């Protein structure tokens, strides 16, 4: 899910194409550069106001998380909502109306693709004809990972901040414009979070609930209580934002019940963490074929952070009560301390023995084309006895002992969107960015994408050598929305400075 994006969201080489030789940077130069780059993205690259992740330079190929059709735009990652936020940032900084018009086109695309129940799928397709064939011929053609594309449920997902991210964007646009056209789809999206919540406060990965895609002895995991990729954390955050903007008490209540789910799903003493998904009995559950039932430090830390935020927001100390036992579990599960003093953990811990789970890829494939895995317990594992407090305990104790008048300030600090922060560049750095745009206003670079002609090659050696997500790739020259977003943020930061 979100972790795998790291394998493809990197740049190999920037190819500088001199469009002009700007000698000095000022606000007007920056504004002209922003207008030129955004006009090309909005008028030439975009599909009906929405965006994918990567485009070949001549726009003959395009990619979201997987190879995409020309009629598709992506809701997750650096796709449509992320581009919309960037246009809004540009508008708020410059007050130029064209940036707001691009932001509204993003909202139009999202509203078009909103499911009747109020959420979103990974992508929006403006041409439903041939979608089933695309799933069969392209989306499902991967032997490792991407199992969420094996089967088209035709429902909505909370994975990778998809529904939450789209909702958050509509919320921000409505807060900016106060135009009624955005209020109805926003309320519909927030209501989706209410109707999809289980009575005990948890949420499934996908909704409306579906159960039909069981395979190779695995249950259909999409109805499980899902923490994977911080799904529930993101839902709670959006609900609290919705409550603050619209004042609907139902959103606050749903957020509280979501945090209450963390209290009842915590593992027992000695295993007092959380994991990526729980079954209907609140037991750690396997999901995709490479995700065994386990407790995980990754989701324990993210849950602790969400509980700390809920304490700061509500002042309710119940949300702090599970944290000490969770910290004790993590501190007892440290395998070593690296040279920088950072703790190292196993990815998966067995729910019964707390031994690390070792995952090995087998040179075998299921009839449906899935890679097989072997899971064993590392009975030789030894744990480090700590002599100093780890950073996450220090943060907890700081929040625990904080005076109430500081709660809101620290909550806001924890909620600040770090993804849109930009490092301060020098004038020379900005000059290079401006001068590296081509004549159309695009930054052309090299990146790796899936090579669909090789993704189903059952080449175990290639998988083993190159990694689960890098075994079938090709290099392209083209346009990355991630690069556009990053460069616009650099321009904005420099302009503000």
N, C-alpha and C positions, 0 to 999 in steps of 0.2 A: 504494500500500500504506500504510505508516504515515504517510507524508508527507501524503497526501490527507486524513487525519483532521483536520488542522489547519483545514480549510475549514469543518468542521461542528461541531467541538467548541469553540464559543465561545458566550458568553452575550451577548444583546443588551440585555435589560433585566430587572432583578429587580422583580417585582410584589409589594409588601409587603402581606400580608393579616394584620392584627392578630388574633391568637387570644387573647392576654392581654397585660396590661401589666406585665411584670416590671420591677421597679425596681432590683434588686440581684442580682448574680451570686454564687452560691456552688456548692460541689460538688453539693449536693442538687438545685438548679435545673438544673445541667448534666446530671446523671444522669437526671432526669425528662424533660428535653428529648431526650436521646439515646434513652431507652426509647420515648418517644412516636413519634419520627421513624422509628426502626428497626422498631417494631411495624407501622407502616403500610406500610413498604416490604416487610417480610417476609410480612405476612399479607394485604395487599390488592394490592400491585403485583406481587410476585414470581409467577413461574410455576413451581410445583414446586421452589422453592428457588433458581431461577436468575433472571437479570436481563438486560434489554436496556440501551439507552442513554437513550432518550427515550420518554416516555409523554404523550399528550394528557391534559389535566386530568381528563376523565371516563373515561379509560382506553379510549376507543373506537379509538384509533390508537396504534401503537407502532413503534419504530424501533431497529434496530441500526445497522450501517454503511449499510444500505439498509432500506426499509420491510419490516417483519417481520409474521409471522403471530402470533396470540395464543398459539399453542402453542410458540413458539420462544423460546429464550434465547441470548444471545451469549456466546462464550467470549473474544473479543478485546476490547481497549480497556477501557472503563469498565464492562464487563459482569460476568459471573458471578465469575471469580476475583478481580477487583478489589474487588467487594463483599464477598467472603469475607474477604479480607485486612483490610478495614475492620472487619468484625465481630470478627475476631480481635484487632485492635488495641484495640477497645473492651473486649473481654473481659480482655485482659492488663492494661489500665489499671484497670478497675473490679472485676474478678472476678465480675461479674454473670452467672449461668448462662444467662440468656436470650440474651445475645449469643453465647455459645458454641453454643447450640442453633441460632441462625440460621446460624452458620458451618458447622455440620454439615449443615444443609439444602443449603447451597451445594455441599458435597462430594457429597451424594447426587445432586444434579442432574448434576454432572460425571461421576460414576461411571456414571450411567444413560447418558450420552451418549458414553462412552469407546468408541472403535472397537475391534473385536475384536483388532486388532494392537497397541493400546495408546495411540494418539494421539487427537487431536481435530480436528474440522472447525471452521470459523468459528463455527458455531452448533450448537445442539442442538434438535431438533424432537421434541416429545413426541407428535406425531401424524403418522405417516408418510403417511397418506392425503392425497393432494393435493399432496405435495411437488414432484413433477415438474411439475405445472401451475403451481405458484408460481414455480419456476425459469423456466418459459417466459414467464409473464405478468408477473412482477415482477422477479425477481433479474437477469434478463438484459436488462432494458429501459433501458439507458443507452448513449448514443452516445459518451461520453467516459469513460475510466477504468473502474474496477470490473470489469475484464475477468476477474478471478478468479471472478466470479459468472456468467460467460457459460455455463459448462458445469459440471454437477454430476458430479464424479469419484467421489463416495462413498468417498473416502479421507481422509487426515489431512493437515494443513498445519503447517509451521513458520513461515509468514508471520505477521507482526504479533505474534510471541510467543504464538501460540495454544496449540500443544501444550506449549511450554516453560512458559508461564504457568500452565496448568492443572496441570502436573506440580509446579511450584514450590509451588502452593497446597496440593495434597495432601501434599506433603512437610512444609510448615509445620504443617498441621493434625495430621499424625501425630506430629511432634516435640512438639507441644503436649499431645496427649492420650495418646499411645502406645497408642491403641486399634487392635487387630489388623485391624479392618474396613477401615482405610485403608491398611494395609501392602501388601496384595495388589494393589490398583489402582495404588499408587505404584510398586511393583516392575515391574508390567506397563508403566507409562509409561516408566520408565527403560530397561527392556529394549527398548522401541520405538526409543529413541535408538541403541541398539546395533545392532539389526537393520537399521535404515534407513541406517546409515553406509556409505559406499562404502569399498572396500579402501584407497584413497589417503587416507582421513581426512575427506573432504568429505561433505556431506549434500545431498540434493535439497530442493527446496521442498516437495514433497508425496510421500507414501509411503502404501501400496504404489505402486510406479512405474506410471504410466499415460502413454500416448503418443498417444491417439486424437484429441486436439483441436488439430489443425493447421488454420490458416485464413489466407486472404489472403496466402499465400506465407510465413507464419511457422510455424516449428516449434512443437510443444507444448513449452513451456519448463519445465514443472514438474519434469522429471527433471534439469535442469541443476544443477551445483554452485551453491548459492544463498547469497550474502552479503546479499541485499536485506533492508533493515530489520533488519540485525544478526542474522539468523536463526542463523548458526553461532555467533556470540558468545554468544547466549542459551543455545544448547544446551550449549556448553562450561561456562558458568557453572552451569547446573542439574546437569550431571554431576558437577562438583566438589562442589557442595552435597550431592548424593546420596552421593558417596564419603565425605564427612565425617560424614554422618548414619548411613549403613548400613555403611560400611567395606568395600564391595565394590570390589576392585581393578580390576574390569573398567570401572568408571565413570571412574577416574583414567586408565586406559590409553586409553579412547575419547576423553577430553578432550585428552590429549597428542597423539593422532593427528589430532584436529581442528585443533589448533594447528599441527601439522606440515603440514597442507594449505595453510595460509597461506604456508609457506615455499616450496612448490613451485608455487603459483599466482601469485606475484608477477610483474609485468611485467618486461621486460628493461630494461637500463640506458637511461635517457632516457624510459622509460615505467614506472618501477618502482613503480607503484601497484597497487591492486586495484579491483574493480568490483562491480556488483550480482549478476551471474551469469556463470559460465564454462561453455562447452560441454564435451563429453567430451574434447576435446583441450587443455583448460585455456586456451582463447582467450576473450577477452571476447565475449559473445553478446548479441544482441537478445532481448528477452523480450516484454513487452506492446508494443503498437504504438507507444507513446510512450517506449519505452526502447531507444535504439540501442546497438549494440556500442560500448563506450567504456571508458576508465579514468576513475575518479571520485575526487575529493578526499574526498568524504563517506565512502566506504567504505574509503579508504586510512587516514583518521584513526581510524575505528572499529577497523580491523584492527590498527593500531599499538597502540592502547590495549589490545586483547585480548592481543597478544603481550607487552606490558609486564606485564600481570596474570599471564600464564603464567610469565614469568620470575620474578616475585616469589613465585609459589606454589611453583614447582619448584626455583628456583635455577639452572635450565639456561640458560646464556647463549646457546645456539643461537637462542633466541627473540628476542634483541636484534639478531642479525646482519642481518636484512633492513631494519631501520628506517633506518639512515643513508642508504641509497640511495633509500628511499621519501621521506624528508625532502628530499633533494636534488631529486627530481622535483617535489615540491610547491613548493619554493622557486623552482624555475626556471619554474613555471607561473603565478605570481602576475600578474594582469592590472592590478591597481592596489591602492593602500593608501588606505583611506577616512580621513575626518577624525579618526576615533578610533584610527587606527593599526592597524586590522584588515585583513588581506589579503582580497582579493576574487578568486574563482576562477570559471572556467566550470563549469557543471554537468557537461558531458560533454567529454572530450578524445579526439580521434581516436587509435586504437591505433597508427596508422602514422606520422602526421605530428606528433602532439601539438597540433594546432590545435584550438581550441574548435569544437564542433559546435553549429550553430544549428538549433533546432527550430521550425518554423512549422506551425501548423494550417492545412490546406487546406479550402476550402469544398466538400469532396467527401466522399462516404461510400461505404464498401464495400457489397456486396450484403447482408452480415450486419449492417449498421448501425454499423460502426466508423468513427470519424473517421479521415481520412487525414492524414499528416504529411509534410512535406518537410524533409530534412536536408541542410544544406550546411556546408562548412568555412569558418571565418572566416579567410581568408588575410590580412586586414589586422591581425590581432591583434598587439599588442606586449606584451612582458613587462617587469615591473619588476625592476630590479636591487636586491636588498635590501642595506641597510647595517646592519641590526640582526637579532638572532636573533628568530625567531617563537616564540610561546608553546609550541607543540607540540615544538619542538626543545629548549627549556629544560626541559620536563617529562621528555623522554627522557634528557637528560644528567643530570638529577637522579637518575632511577631507575638509570641505568647506573652511576653512581658511589656508589650507596647502600651502606651497610654491611649485611651479611647479617642482623644482629639487627633491622633495621628492615623487612625484607621483608614479614613478615606484617602488621604494623601498616598499612603503606601499601596492601597488597593489600585488607585489610578496608575501608579507607577508600574505595578505588576501587570496591568491590563494594556499598557501602552504597546502599540503595534510595532514591535522591533523590526519586523520584516521591511518596513519602509524607511528605516533609518539609513542614512548615507554618510560615509566618511567624508571628511572635508578634503577636497582636491585643490591643488594649486591652480593658478591661472594657466600654467603650461599644460597641466593635465586636461583642463577644460578645452584649451585650444586644440589639443590632439583629438579630443572627442568631436569637436565641431568640424575639424578638417578631415576627419576620417569618414564622414558621411559621404555616400556617393551622390550623383547628380539628382537622384530621386528623393534623397533624404533618408536613405536606409543605411544601416551598418551591416555590411556583408562579412560573414565569418564562417569558420569551419566548425562543424559539430557532428556528433555521432547520433544516428537514429537507427531504429530497427530495420534490418534487412529482411523483409518479408519472404524473400525467396529462399532464406536459409533458416528461418526460425523453427521450422519443423524437421530440420535435419537431425536425426537421432545420433548426434556425434557427442558421445559422452566425454571424450578426451577434450574437445573444445569447451564444453561446459566446465569441466574440471579445471582447465588451464586458464580460461578467461573470466570465469565467474558466471553466476546464474543469469545475470542480466546483460552481460557483455559478450556472450558467445556468438551472437549472430547480429552484427551491426555493420553499418557502412557509414562512410564519411560524406557529408554534403557541404556545399557552399550555399549560404542563404541567410535568412532572417530569423532571429530569435526574439520572441516577445519578452523574454526575460532580460535580454540585453537592452531592448528599448526601454523597459521599465526602469532598469538600473540607471541608464544614462539620463533619462528624464529626471530621476530623483537627484542625480548629481547636479544637473542644471538648476533645479529648484533650490537645492541647498546652497549652491554658489550664489544664486540670485538673492536669496534671503541674507546671505552673509554680506 
